[in-house]
Amino acid sequence: MLAQSTASAAEVTTTQQTNAMASDASADSTRASSPTAPTDLSSPAESTQGVPSIIRLPMAAPAHAPLTLATSVDYGFYPKVTGEPERTRRGGAQFFLAWAPSPLLTLRAGLVGVLGMVPNTAGSYYGEPQLGARWLTKAASSLYVGADLEARLVGATAPSIKPSATTPTLSGLVGWHAAGNTWLGARLGYRLDRTAQAVDGSERFRVRDRLILGASSWDAALLGVGASQLVGRTELLAEASAELLVGSGAPSLRQSPWGGALGVRYHYDANLGLIAFAHYSGTRLPNPFPEGALLPVRPQLSVELGIHWRFGVHDLPASPPPEASSAAPTSGLPLVARATHGVVFGTVVDEGGRPMPDVAVTVKDASGQASTTYTDATGKFRFDQIRLGAVVLTTDTANYDPATRKVKLEKAETKAGELLIYPALPAGQVKGRTLNLKGAPVLATVTFEPGGKTLETSADGAFSIDLKPGVYTVRVTHPDFSPQVRTIRVEERGVVVLDIALNR
């Protein structure tokens, strides 16, 4: 709902808000440890809308906590209007409550308030409720995709909501866990903007009055990209976004809202986070300004300070067990406490005992749920919120054979020890044919042990397979023939030719 003082030239206004994204606590979970330890990042933390994000850019990344409260204040000034001696300024505040019934679904509600400060007037104030919902899915080991729906509930007086002016925004989101402490995000969306329907007689307003309305005469296609990089307890944030106004007579891209932002987000402890950022808009005002048009201009420069509180999250004990303190990577972001879940950590090394950084490590629990992370610069990895019971750890990195280890996760923290990986040797090739005693081809089944690799011969009885160097037992079977067994040795880059005659 919108409210405004009688001294202002504008009767109704709305505000622009950008969505922020949720982060996954079940796969690629949020890391945790002592409040005094440096942090580690497995998804971006909360924005001023109470949900994980870059700054305001919505992020396809899972949620940290079941419940989050967030509030912020901002101050900025708009582009200078031709012929006006002073710039129009604005101050704002917002409050949001976000509820995540699961890490991949977040619902939010909030109230945004704006105080417009127009030279030589008493200014104006309005308040606008907003509702939102975000759904995610994990598309790959380090990639999330999702959708975000937001509704701005705009009205003409306070308190009121004018249904015809309600403005929905639907966005498709992507979040990529590019490295251990790095996230990249992108957004593509569309806003069906009806805010102008809450404004009567906009042609009576001066251009500088219309700047703070936040209403628009056109729909908008939304684009955005951003990045988050954790350093210690601080996230370094950067994003760029644009709203391409569409419709009859819409301004050009340069005159549409576009700009970028830089910011930092500091994690004080498991429950409290602080954010500060500056936003620049390069939008150029049309000259002359279209008569009666409502253009959703962003402040040319604004700064914002925010704070969020999480509920339902806890730090791990400040004094972890000795084996954990020496082997587990330190971290300080929160972990959603679950009695049935624990932490497993370890180190990946090569055959010389040297730590291996940037190795993908996947953990799979007894239910088949899998999560992937990457080793840090010292070769260490850590998984939080893993279901208690038997888990399997597997490595994956270029030019090295995978290593697999089964671990019994029975306590809050379990040390997996060292996963030793060996350089992958150049493969050799085994090829041949399966024939009967008359030399005619037979469609047979060929199995190689160890490894259990099985293949079916082609119509002419031929088969071919690449195998790592070593000694193998080859078994050839067919329901109408006696099985045949051979032992072969595969050399690096060598070729073994194996023609096998089957008899009944």
Secondary structure, DSSP 8 states (H G I E B T S, - for coil): -----TTSS-S----------B--SSSS------TTS----SS--B-TTSSBBSSSSB-B---S-SEEEEEEEEEEE----TT-SS--EEEEEEEEEEEEEETTEEEEEEEEEEEEE-TTS--EEEEEEEEEEEEEEEEETTEEEEEEEEEE---SSSS---GGG-EEEEEEEEEEEEETTEEEEEEEEEE---GGGG-S-GGGS-HHHHHTT---SSEEEEEEEEEEEEETTEEEEEEEEEEEEESTT---GGGS-EEEEEEEEEE-SSSEEEEEEEEEE-----SS--TT-------SEEEEEEEEEEESEE---SS--HHHHHHS----S-EE--TTEEEEEEEEE-TTS-B-TT-EEEEE-TT--EEEEE--TTSEEEEEEEESEEEEEEEE-TTB---EEEEEE-SSEEEEEEEE--B----EEEEEEEEETTS-B---EEEEETTTEEEE--TTSEEEEEE-SEEEEEEEEETTEEEEEEEEEE-TT-EEEEEEEE--
